[in-house]
Every structure is written in structure tokens, then in C-alpha cells.
């Protein structure tokens, strides 16, 4: 139970599983607090407010997410189980939510959440629940029953949730949820990117790893970084925020130079971050230099679709969001797959060809001004009107 004299207006509840879901919530909370300094907002993660069997179940879910990146048959099994267990049983939901009733007892303000599981748990409570669904993809587990208001980025996303049974009046289309740090200079960075692509300057390719650190993705990133650096282009590798895994990943990247001395060490930059917030800030600082990115088809798909940053998508596609995200970006003409280790080893040559034949320029242009980038701002304004 909340132990205080005065209840907050908004409780933001994060699962802290992966980067995507919590990062959408981070963005909204940042703008809420910045633009409304007198608003009482509390931020908690699910592991702080649950205990016993409930917390254990959440820990199992987090472990399941991390195991999903193991590669090979394990990742295939993970994808299969995600599809099969997309709609959890009422018993499992009751176990997961057993700690939340006590935590929220007496609270009458807004509960702001980022994960469909939490949305399902709270769907029939007598409190206002708002679910930030920042993904373009809308798999069936995101179709929340009950009275939950769901924020979605695009009409395309809304249509899919309606087809899955969500009432239209419970869905709010906001525009793409782009991190505030990136949004400030989005147009300027787009113009700089186009100017470089219209010149003979060497490209700079950014690599991002998901928080599950999928082994097959890491293998492809290492091969692609080497391929690109050999061609005299620059690379920036963001190693994520899990300290031990990030350090191991850093060592693997640094070993490229050790075994291939012809590569200029200045062409490989490694960015270490201790938190999502720090990683977002470092990304924003470097975005003006970045021409192309390599990443999983998760939350960063919004960058390809919205801020004109061409994307090479790492295979295998993991989880229920990745394929529809990738296919949406592919159909828009802003994305390409990186399916095999052979694709990774020849990425340097492919990028040179795409630069020369203006394919990259077209990808950049197709990815900017196609959709509203005001998702975070519209979401915060909507919430303020409800407080």
C-alpha cells in the first residue's frame, strides 16, 4: 500500500524488462516532469512493488526474455512459446498481479504503464489505466480488454488493435514516440545526413544491441563492423547498459583491430552507457554523425520510419513485435534485412554500392516527414487533461 500523506497524481509503473517498453515510459515521464514541474508523478518498477510469488513470476518472465537471445533452437523455441502464450491465463495474471492490489490500495489517480501484461492485470480495476504502446507492431497480446486507454503511434497500429477486438474509443493515436533527446535536432540531423550522402564523405554506421544481447546478433555485428571498417568507413557501436555483457561485447569489438591491423582504430568507436538515459544522451550527441544504423526490429524501428535513419535489421527476428515492425519499415522503403553472416561480412561493399546508386538517399528521404513525431508530446498533453 502507498505509505504517504498525499497520493501522487500519476504512478508510472515500469517492468524494466528489455529497453523498448521502459524507454517509451521514460520519454513520457521526462516530458511530463519538464513541462509540468508541479505535477506529482511517482516512478516505480514492478520488482519494487511486488513480493513473494508475484515477484518470482516477474523474475521468470525477465529471465525468459534474456534466454530468448541465446540463438539457434533456443531462440526458435522462444518465438514459438511467445506466439503460443501471447494471451496468458487468468491464473497466471492473478499471480503476477497479486502484489499490485495492495500497492495501489486507496489510489485514485492515473496509473501509467508500458507493458501489455501489466495492462491486462489492471484492465478491470476501478482506476484510470493508460497503456503506452509505442511499437508500430500490434501483436495480439497488445489488444487489451476492459477499460484501459491505449496510446498507439499510428493509425496503422490502431486498425490492427481494432481488428483484434479493442474498442476504437479506447485507442488514442499519438504519432511516433521518439525520444525527446533525439527529437530536438531531428530535422538538423536529417539535413546533415542528406548532405553527406550527396558527397563523397565516408559513411558512419551505428550499431545497437538489444538488452537480451542475442548471440547471433552480436556475431553479425562483429562481422559487419569489420567489413565496414575495412572499407574506410566509420562505425559506432553502442554496447547497451548491462555492465558485464557490455564489457564482454566491447572486448569482442576491440579484438577486430587486434586481428586486422590494416583497420584504423579511429574507425571503430565503442560507446558504453550505465543507463537508458545515458545511452539516449550519448546517442543524441552522436546522431548528427550517423548515416545508417544496424539494429533489431524493435523500438528503434521508429527512428528509421520517423527521423530518416536507414536501418539494416538483424536476424533472427526475435519476439512477436520484430517481424511486423520490420515489414512495415521494409514496405516504407527505409529498411533492409541482415539475415546471414555472409550478409554481415559483405555489408561494407553493399553500403558503398547503395551510396553510389543513391539508394541510401532515397531511404533517408522516405523515412522523414511521413508520420507525426509528436507522440510523446501528445501523450503528455492527453494525460494532463485527465489529471
N, C-alpha and C positions, 0 to 999 in steps of 0.2 A: 504493500500500500504506500502511496505517496505520503511521505512524512514531512509536512511543512505547513505553515500557517496559511499561505496563499498558493493556490494552484496556478500553474502556468496557463497561458492561452493556448499554446501548442506544445505537444510532446512529439518529437521526431524519434522514430524508432528504427534503428538500422540492424540488419542481420550480420553485417561485417563478414559476409561470405563473398569472395571474389572482389573485383573492383567496380564492375559496372553498376549494379544496383545501388550500393552505398554512395558511389560517386554522383549519381543523379540527385540523391538526397543532399549530399554535401553542397552541391551547386545552389539548390533552392534555399537551404538554410543560410548560406553565405549572403545571398541577396536579401533574404528576409531580414536578417540582422543588420545589414548595412543600410538598407533603406528605411527600416523601422526600428531604430535603436531602443525605443521604449516598449517594444513588444516582448512579452515574456515567452521565450522559447527554450525548451529543455531538450537536450540530445542524449539518447541512451542507446546502447547496443543490446541485442537480445540476450547476450550472455550475462549482462549486469542485472537484468530484471527477472531472470528465471533461476530456478534451482532444482536440485533433485533430478527426477526422471525427465522433466521438461528440458532442463539444460543439457542433459545427456543426449536427448534426441537431437537437439540442435547441433551438438558436437559431432554426432554421427553424420548429419547432413553435410556439415563443413568438411569432414573427412572424406565423405563420398565425392564431394566436388574436387578435392585435391587428387584423389585416386583417379578421377576421370582423365587426368592428363598423362597417365602412365604410358600410353601408347599401345599400339598393336591390338590384341584381342581384348585387353582391359578397357581401352577407350571405346571399342565397338560395343562391348557389353554395357558400358556406362551409357552410351547413346540409346541402346535398346531399352535399358531399365528406365531412363528418363522418359522415353516415349510411353512406356507401359504404366509408369507410376505418376503420370502427369497430374492426375486428379487423386490426391491422397484420400485415404479412407477417413471417415468421421472419427474413428477411434484414434488414429494417428494424429489427426488435427487436435483432438482433445488433449492428448498427451503433450503435444508441442505448446499448446496454449494454456496449460494448467497453471503456469506461473503468472500469466498476464492479467487474469481477473483480479488477483489480489493487488498487483501493481497499479492497476487502473481504477481500483475501487474509489468511488467518490469523485472521479474526474469527469468533467462535463465539457471540456474544451475540445479542440481538434487533435486527432491522432494522425500524424503524417508518416506514411510508411513507404518502403521501396521494394518490397518483395511480395510476390503473389501468395506465398504460403502464409505470411502474416496477414495479408488481406483476407484470405479465406477464414483464418481463425477469428478475425474481428468482424466478419461480414454481418453478423446478426446481433451485434452488441448495440445497445441504445446510446451510442456516442457517435459523433461525426467522424468518419474514417475516410481519408483521402490517400489514394494509392498512386504513386508516381511511377508510371510505366514509361520509362524513357526510351525503350527499344523500339525500333521500327517494326521488328518482328512481333507477331502476336500469336504464339502457340496456345494451345487450349488451356494450359494451366493458368494463363493470364486472364481468362474470362471469369471474372469474379462474380458470384451470385450475391443476392442481398442488396444492401443499401450503400455499398461502397462507391464513392466517386472515383473514377479512374482518369488520370491525366495521360493522354497519349500524344505523340509528336505530330502525327499526320492523319489526314482523312483516310488514307490507305489502311492505317492501323485500326482506326475506328471501324471501318467497314468489316474487317476481319473479326473484330470482337463482337460486333452485332450479329454476324453470321454464326458465331459460337453461342449466341443466346443472351448477350448483355443488352440491357435496355439502352437505347440511344441517349436518353436523358441523363444517364449516369456516366456518360463519357464526355470529357472535355478535351478538345483538340487545342494544343498549345503552340505548335511549332516545335522544331528540333531543340532538344535540350543540350546546348553547347556550354561547356564550362565558362564561367564569367571571365576567367583569366585569358582564355583564347578568343573570346568574343570581342574584346576591346580593340584588338588590332587585326580582326579577320579580313577586312577589306584591304588594308595596307599590305598584309602578308600575301593576299591573293594577287595584288598588283606586282609585288616584288617577285613572286613565283613566275608569273607570266613573263615578266621582263627577262628573267634568267633563261627561261625556256626558249625565248626568242633570240637568245645569244648563243655563243659557243662556250659559255662557262661550264665547268664540271658540275654535275648534279650532286645534290646531297640527299641521301636516303636515310630515313629514320626507321628504326626497328623497335617494336613494342612487344613485350611478352605478357601474357595473361597471368593472373595471380596463381593459377594452378601449375605454372611452369611446365606445360606439356613437353615431354621429351622429344617428340617428333618435330614440334615447332622449334625447339632450341637447335636441333640438328640442322634444320633448314636455314635458320637464321645464321648460324656459323658459316655454312657453305655459301650463303648469299652475300654475307659481309665480305668474305674473302674474294668472291667473284667480282664484286663491285669495286673493292679497294684495288684489286689488280689492274683495273681499267683506269685508275687515276681519279675515280670519283670519291666523294666523301661519305662516311657513314656515321650515324649517331645511334648508339644502342642504349635504350632505356631498360635497365635491368630489373625493374619492379621494386617492390617495397618489402619483400620477405628477406630479411637480412642474410641468413645463411645461404639461401638459394641464389640470392643476387650476387653474393661474393663468388660462389661457385661458377655462376654464369659469367661473371666478369673475367675470371681466370681462363675460361674456355675461349672467350673473345680475344684476350691478350695472347693466347697461345697461337693465334693466327699469325701474328707478326714474328713470333719465335721460329715457326717452321717455314715462313715465307718471307725472308729478309728483303725481297725486292719491293714489298709493300711499305709505303711511307707510313710511319706510326701516326703522323698527324691526320691521316685519312680515316682513322678509326677512333672515334670519341665514345667513351663509356660514361653514362650518366647514372649515378647511384642516388637513391632517394629513400628517406626514412618513413615517409608517409604519402598518402594520396595527394594531400595538399602540397607537399614539397615537390612531388613529381609533376603535378599540374603547373606549378610555378616555373619549374625548370623547362617544361615543355613550351610554355608560353614565351619564355625568354629566347628559346631557340627556334620557334616556329617560323620566324622571318627567314631562316636559312634553309628550311626543309622544302624539298620539291616533290618527294614521293614518300609514302610510308608502306611498311610491311607489318601486318598485324593480324590477329584473329578477327573474325567477323562478328565481333561483339559490339560494345558501346562505341568504339572508335569508328565504326561504320558511319556514324553521324558526321564525322569530320569529312569523309570522302563525299558524302551526299550533300553536305551543307556549306563547308568552307573551302571547297575546291582543292582538296589534297588527295591526289590519286592513290589508290590502295591496291596492294598485292596481298591477297588473303591467304593465310597459312592453312594448309590442310594437315591433318584431317579436320573437318568441321565438327566441333565438339559442342554437345548440348542441343537444346531444342530451338535456340534463337539463331544459331550461326547460319544455317542454310538459307532461311528466308531473308535474313539480313544481307547475306552475300548476293543472293539472286536479285534482290531489289537494287543493290548498288551496281551489279553487272548489267541489268536492264537499263539503268540510267546511263551506262557508259563510263562509269568512274572507277571501275574495279576489274581486276584480273585475278585468276587463281594461281596459287603457287602450290601445285599438287605434289610434285615428286622431288626427290633430292636432285635429280637431273635438272629440273626447272630452277632450283636454287643455285646450282653450280653454273648455270648459264644466264643468270639474271643480269649480270653486268653487260653482256653482249646484247641482250634483249632491250635493256633500257637505252643503250646507245642507238639502236635501230628506232625505237619509239620516239626518241628525242629528234632524230634526223627527219623522220617522216611526219612529224607534228602530231603524232598520236597522243603524246602526253599533254600537249597544249589543249587539245580537244577534251581530254579527260578533266583537266583543271576547269575549263570553261563550263562543262556540263555539270560540275559539282558546286557551282556558286550561283546564288540568287534563284535557285529552282524552288526553294522552300523557305518559309519563315524561320529565322534563327532566334526568335523571341520566346522560346519555350520556357526558359527559367523565369523571365520577367512576367509573362502572362500567368504562370502558375502562382507566383508570389502575389500578384495583384488579386487573383481569384481567392486565395486564402485570406488575404487581408480583409476582403469584403465579407468573409464568412466569420471573422472573429468578433 
